[in-house]
Amino acid sequence: MAVGMSEARVKSGLWVSMALRMGQGDGRFGVVLRKGDPDAGGILVVLRGRDGLVVLSQTRGAEGVPAWLRGTGPAPVDQAAADAYVERQIRFDPDLWVLEFEAPDLLPPFEARIV
């Protein structure tokens, strides 16, 4: 197989478990708001901060590297706006996982390249 043709992907359910453990270890407690496909479901991460919420959505950067996109925009939003974004994404992809973390500074508890 040619290099770069395929990359190993972590199953979604395993990634979710890892992210929750990392959050707990970092004092950024998280919960699963919605279970998605355990093998290949996409993941949304809601960050609940002091100034509102941000929803991160999985994406790929220009080089094909996994990254996260601030789906709700650069500034924090209120609960209604975050919920509306999540619902739109679930209608588009019913296999999505939705996690929520306490994140006063709106940073995730896992390493994340945000684009």
N, CA and C of each residue as an Amber inpcrd file, in Angstrom:
protein
   345
   0.8480000  -1.1870000   0.0000000   0.0000000   0.0000000   0.0000000
   0.8830000   1.2360000   0.0000000   0.5460000   2.1940000  -0.7850000
   1.3250000   3.4300000  -0.8880000   1.1660000   4.2680000   0.3700000
   2.2220000   4.9250000   0.7370000   2.1730000   5.8050000   1.9030000
   1.1850000   6.9240000   1.6240000   0.3670000   7.2490000   2.6300000
  -0.5890000   8.3320000   2.4850000  -1.9100000   7.9110000   1.8660000
  -1.9860000   6.7020000   1.3490000  -3.2260000   6.2470000   0.7250000
  -4.3040000   5.9570000   1.7620000  -3.8690000   5.5170000   2.9170000
  -4.8400000   5.1600000   3.9470000  -4.2080000   5.4400000   5.2970000
  -5.0070000   5.8700000   6.2170000  -4.4900000   6.0850000   7.5610000
  -5.4060000   5.3610000   8.5290000  -4.7940000   4.8470000   9.5960000
  -5.5820000   4.1470000  10.5960000  -6.4540000   5.1670000  11.3180000
  -7.7070000   4.8200000  11.5030000  -8.6200000   5.7110000  12.2140000
  -9.0720000   5.0350000  13.4940000  -9.1550000   5.8080000  14.5280000
  -9.6370000   5.2980000  15.8040000 -11.1580000   5.2470000  15.7370000
 -11.7290000   4.1510000  16.2080000 -13.1930000   4.0440000  16.2300000
 -13.7550000   5.1520000  17.1080000 -14.8870000   5.6870000  16.7050000
 -15.4850000   6.8390000  17.3890000 -15.7470000   6.5680000  18.8620000
 -16.3100000   5.4050000  19.1730000 -16.6170000   5.0860000  20.5680000
 -15.3790000   5.0740000  21.4400000 -14.2690000   4.5590000  20.9110000
 -13.0090000   4.5340000  21.6450000 -12.4740000   5.9570000  21.8330000
 -12.5630000   6.7870000  20.7800000 -12.1000000   8.1650000  20.8820000
 -12.9060000   8.9210000  21.9430000 -14.2160000   8.6980000  21.9570000
 -15.0790000   9.3600000  22.9430000 -14.6490000   8.9850000  24.3600000
 -14.4100000   7.6990000  24.5980000 -13.9720000   7.2540000  25.9330000
 -12.6660000   7.9290000  26.3320000 -11.7240000   8.0130000  25.3820000
 -10.4460000   8.6610000  25.6460000 -10.6410000  10.1380000  25.9750000
 -11.4620000  10.8250000  25.2020000 -11.6830000  12.2530000  25.4300000
 -12.3170000  12.4940000  26.8040000 -13.2680000  11.6570000  27.1890000
 -13.9060000  11.8060000  28.5030000 -12.8960000  11.5870000  29.6280000
 -12.0200000  10.5950000  29.4830000 -10.9900000  10.3450000  30.4990000
 -10.0170000  11.5160000  30.5750000  -9.6250000  12.0440000  29.4250000
  -8.7190000  13.2000000  29.4270000  -9.3730000  14.3970000  30.1050000
 -10.6540000  14.6090000  29.8200000 -11.3730000  15.7090000  30.4570000
 -11.4240000  15.5540000  31.9580000 -11.7180000  14.3460000  32.4040000
 -11.8020000  14.0980000  33.8440000 -10.4480000  14.3500000  34.4970000
  -9.3680000  13.9140000  33.8530000  -8.0280000  14.1160000  34.3920000
  -7.6230000  15.5760000  34.4270000  -8.2300000  16.3820000  33.5800000
  -7.9030000  17.7960000  33.4670000  -8.9000000  18.6930000  34.2120000
  -9.8770000  18.0790000  34.9000000 -10.8920000  18.8610000  35.6000000
 -11.9180000  19.4830000  34.6770000 -11.9960000  18.9890000  33.4460000
 -12.9620000  19.4680000  32.4540000 -13.9400000  18.3160000  32.2110000
 -14.8420000  18.1710000  33.1350000 -15.7270000  17.0160000  33.1200000
 -16.6420000  17.0430000  31.9060000 -16.8280000  15.8700000  31.3370000
 -17.6240000  15.7530000  30.1270000 -18.6880000  14.6910000  30.2460000
 -19.6730000  14.8020000  29.3690000 -20.7570000  13.8170000  29.2900000
 -21.0750000  13.5750000  27.8210000 -21.6130000  12.3840000  27.5710000
 -22.1160000  12.0680000  26.2410000 -23.5680000  12.5300000  26.1960000
 -23.8740000  13.5040000  25.3500000 -25.2470000  13.9740000  25.2010000
 -26.0110000  13.1140000  24.2050000 -25.2640000  12.5090000  23.2610000
 -25.8990000  11.6740000  22.2370000 -24.8800000  10.6690000  21.7360000
 -25.2680000   9.3930000  21.7620000 -24.4050000   8.3460000  21.2230000
 -24.6160000   8.2440000  19.7230000 -23.5090000   8.1200000  19.0110000
 -23.5550000   7.9580000  17.5710000 -23.0590000   6.5800000  17.1790000
 -22.7010000   6.4280000  15.9330000 -22.1810000   5.1600000  15.4400000
 -20.8590000   4.8610000  16.1560000 -20.7430000   3.6900000  16.8080000
 -19.5470000   3.3970000  17.6010000 -18.2740000   3.2260000  16.7790000
 -18.4150000   2.9360000  15.4920000 -17.2350000   2.7010000  14.6700000
 -16.8040000   3.9250000  13.8750000 -17.7420000   4.5880000  13.2310000
 -17.3620000   5.6460000  12.2900000 -18.1890000   6.9170000  12.4180000
 -18.9040000   7.1070000  13.5140000 -19.7100000   8.3110000  13.6630000
 -18.8480000   9.5420000  13.8440000 -19.2980000  10.6510000  13.2700000
 -18.6260000  11.9300000  13.4830000 -18.8620000  12.3960000  14.9100000
 -18.1230000  13.4130000  15.3330000 -18.2100000  13.8720000  16.7180000
 -18.3440000  15.3880000  16.7580000 -19.3130000  15.8510000  17.5400000
 -19.4390000  17.2690000  17.8760000 -19.0530000  17.4090000  19.3430000
 -18.3400000  18.4650000  19.6730000 -17.9460000  18.7220000  21.0590000
 -18.4660000  20.0950000  21.4550000 -19.3310000  20.1130000  22.4660000
 -19.8560000  21.3610000  23.0160000 -18.9660000  21.7410000  24.1910000
 -18.4190000  22.9370000  24.1470000 -17.6010000  23.4530000  25.2350000
 -18.4040000  24.5060000  25.9720000 -18.6460000  24.2650000  27.2570000
 -19.4380000  25.1870000  28.0750000 -18.4790000  26.0470000  28.8830000
 -18.3810000  27.3240000  28.5060000 -17.4410000  28.2240000  29.1580000
 -18.1290000  29.2800000  30.0000000 -17.3170000  30.1530000  30.5520000
 -17.8400000  31.2460000  31.3880000 -18.7020000  32.2100000  30.5790000
 -18.3380000  32.4110000  29.2950000 -19.0120000  33.4120000  28.4680000
 -19.9910000  32.8370000  27.4610000 -20.3020000  31.5520000  27.5600000
 -21.2140000  30.9370000  26.6160000 -20.6910000  29.5970000  26.1420000
 -21.1680000  29.1750000  24.9880000 -20.8160000  27.8670000  24.4590000
 -20.1910000  27.9890000  23.0750000 -19.3620000  27.0000000  22.7410000
 -18.7900000  26.8440000  21.4110000 -18.9960000  25.3830000  21.0400000
 -19.3940000  25.1340000  19.7940000 -19.5200000  23.7580000  19.3240000
 -18.4220000  23.5170000  18.2940000 -17.5970000  22.5090000  18.5770000
 -16.5400000  22.1030000  17.6630000 -17.0230000  20.9290000  16.8280000
 -16.7040000  20.9590000  15.5570000 -17.0850000  19.9040000  14.6300000
 -15.8300000  19.3390000  13.9790000 -15.7530000  18.0200000  13.8700000
 -14.6100000  17.3970000  13.2130000 -14.5480000  17.7900000  11.7480000
 -13.3350000  18.0100000  11.2750000 -13.1140000  18.3340000   9.8670000
 -11.7150000  17.8930000   9.5040000 -11.2910000  18.2370000   8.3340000
  -9.9140000  17.9920000   7.8800000  -9.3500000  19.3200000   7.3960000
  -8.1100000  19.5900000   7.7660000  -7.4360000  20.7930000   7.3070000
  -7.0380000  20.6630000   5.8470000  -6.4420000  21.6940000   5.3100000
  -6.0560000  21.7280000   3.8960000  -5.1310000  20.5780000   3.5170000
  -4.2970000  20.1290000   4.4580000  -3.3610000  19.0440000   4.1790000
  -3.9840000  17.6740000   4.4320000  -5.2680000  17.6430000   4.7800000
  -5.9280000  16.3740000   5.0780000  -5.7530000  15.9260000   6.5190000
  -5.1340000  16.7690000   7.3270000  -4.8930000  16.4510000   8.7340000
  -6.1800000  16.6870000   9.5300000  -6.5280000  15.7660000  10.4510000
  -7.7280000  15.9890000  11.2690000  -7.6390000  17.3060000  12.0350000
  -8.7580000  17.9940000  12.1020000  -8.8270000  19.2800000  12.7880000
 -10.2420000  19.4710000  13.3130000 -10.4530000  20.5750000  13.9910000
 -11.7650000  20.9310000  14.5350000 -12.1370000  22.3190000  14.0350000
 -13.3980000  22.4960000  13.7200000 -13.9450000  23.7520000  13.2300000
 -14.9130000  24.2950000  14.2740000 -14.8220000  25.5900000  14.5600000
 -15.8040000  26.2050000  15.4680000 -17.0980000  26.3720000  14.6860000
 -17.9620000  25.3770000  14.7800000 -19.1930000  25.3500000  13.9970000
 -20.1330000  26.4950000  14.3000000 -20.0860000  26.9860000  15.5230000
 -20.9740000  28.0700000  15.9250000 -20.3230000  29.4370000  15.7490000
 -19.1350000  29.4740000  15.1510000 -18.4610000  30.7390000  14.8970000
 -17.3750000  31.0240000  15.9130000 -16.6580000  32.1190000  15.7240000
 -15.5050000  32.4220000  16.5750000 -15.8610000  32.8680000  17.9930000
 -17.0520000  33.4190000  18.1790000 -17.4450000  33.9320000  19.4990000
 -18.3860000  32.9420000  20.1860000 -18.3810000  32.9300000  21.5160000
 -19.3230000  32.0690000  22.2360000 -20.7650000  32.4230000  21.8940000
 -21.6390000  31.4170000  21.9640000 -23.0650000  31.6000000  21.6820000
 -23.8690000  31.1530000  22.9000000 -25.1800000  31.4370000  22.8750000
 -26.0360000  30.9960000  23.9740000 -26.5000000  29.5560000  23.7460000
 -27.1830000  29.0130000  24.7310000 -27.6350000  27.6170000  24.6780000
 -28.5220000  27.3510000  23.4670000 -29.4330000  28.2590000  23.1530000
 -30.3600000  28.0570000  22.0380000 -29.6050000  27.9570000  20.7080000
 -28.6050000  28.8120000  20.5140000 -27.8310000  28.7780000  19.2680000
 -27.0110000  27.4940000  19.1710000 -26.4240000  27.0650000  20.2870000
 -25.6450000  25.8210000  20.2860000 -26.5620000  24.6310000  19.9940000
 -27.7220000  24.5940000  20.6410000 -28.6770000  23.4970000  20.4100000
 -29.1410000  23.4610000  18.9620000 -29.4040000  24.6250000  18.3830000
 -29.8710000  24.6920000  16.9940000 -28.7860000  24.1620000  16.0470000
 -27.5320000  24.5110000  16.2990000 -26.4410000  24.0210000  15.4620000
 -26.3460000  22.4970000  15.5550000 -26.3770000  21.9800000  16.7720000
 -26.2820000  20.5290000  16.9740000 -27.4290000  19.8180000  16.2580000
 -28.6450000  20.3270000  16.4010000 -29.8050000  19.6900000  15.7510000
 -29.6740000  19.6900000  14.2310000 -29.1880000  20.7810000  13.6620000
 -28.9820000  20.8310000  12.2030000 -27.9740000  19.7710000  11.7630000
 -26.9150000  19.6270000  12.5280000 -25.8890000  18.6560000  12.1710000
 -26.4030000  17.2170000  12.2950000 -27.2270000  16.9630000  13.2960000
 -27.7950000  15.6170000  13.4760000 -28.7560000  15.2940000  12.3340000
 -29.5080000  16.2710000  11.8650000 -30.3920000  16.0260000  10.7150000
 -29.5760000  15.6630000   9.4790000 -28.4080000  16.2830000   9.3400000
 -27.5210000  16.0170000   8.2090000 -26.8120000  14.6720000   8.3660000
 -26.4280000  14.3190000   9.6080000 -25.6920000  13.0820000   9.8870000
 -26.2250000  12.4420000  11.1680000 -27.1680000  11.5020000  11.0470000
 -27.7700000  10.8910000  12.2300000 -26.8290000   9.9840000  13.0350000
 -25.6110000   9.7480000  12.5320000 -24.6500000   8.9020000  13.2440000
 -23.7260000   9.6870000  14.1750000 -23.9600000  10.9900000  14.3220000
 -23.0830000  11.8500000  15.1270000 -23.1360000  11.5330000  16.6150000
 -21.9750000  11.6470000  17.2300000 -21.8590000  11.6790000  18.6880000
 -21.8870000  13.1540000  19.0900000 -22.4210000  13.4380000  20.2790000
 -22.3680000  14.8000000  20.8180000 -21.8590000  14.7020000  22.2500000
 -20.7360000  15.3580000  22.5080000 -20.1470000  15.4170000  23.8430000
 -20.2280000  16.8410000  24.3530000 -20.2650000  16.9840000  25.6640000
 -20.1950000  18.3230000  26.2540000 -19.1820000  18.3080000  27.3810000
 -18.3430000  19.3330000  27.4020000 -17.3240000  19.4720000  28.4450000
 -17.4670000  20.8140000  29.1440000 -17.2030000  20.8190000  30.4540000
 -17.0480000  22.0660000  31.1960000 -15.6890000  22.6190000  30.7960000
 -15.6650000  23.7900000  30.2110000 -14.4170000  24.3770000  29.7130000
 -14.4700000  25.8830000  29.8910000 -14.1540000  26.3690000  31.0990000
 -14.2570000  27.7980000  31.3740000 -13.5580000  28.6780000  30.3370000
 -12.4320000  28.2000000  29.7830000 -11.6760000  28.9790000  28.8010000
 -12.0180000  28.5920000  27.3530000 -13.0550000  27.7510000  27.1930000
 -13.5260000  27.2860000  25.8800000 -12.4640000  26.5190000  25.0940000
 -11.5620000  25.8420000  25.8190000 -10.5710000  24.9820000  25.1910000
 -10.9030000  23.5300000  25.5140000 -10.7580000  22.6420000  24.5370000
 -11.0760000  21.2340000  24.7850000 -10.0320000  20.5680000  25.6520000
 -10.3850000  19.4620000  26.3240000  -9.4430000  18.7620000  27.1820000
  -8.5090000  17.8330000  26.4140000  -8.6360000  17.7930000  25.1080000
  -7.7940000  16.9310000  24.2750000  -7.0410000  17.8120000  23.2830000
  -5.9660000  17.2770000  22.7460000  -5.1960000  18.0410000  21.7570000
  -6.0560000  18.2690000  20.5370000  -6.1870000  19.4990000  20.1110000
  -7.0670000  19.8220000  18.9990000  -6.4900000  20.9450000  18.1550000
  -6.3790000  20.6880000  16.8830000  -5.9960000  21.7410000  15.9320000
  -7.3130000  22.3920000  15.4990000  -7.5070000  23.6530000  15.8820000
  -8.7480000  24.3530000  15.5630000  -8.5060000  25.2620000  14.3640000
  -9.3410000  25.0670000  13.3350000  -9.1780000  25.8530000  12.1070000
 -10.3290000  26.8220000  11.9360000
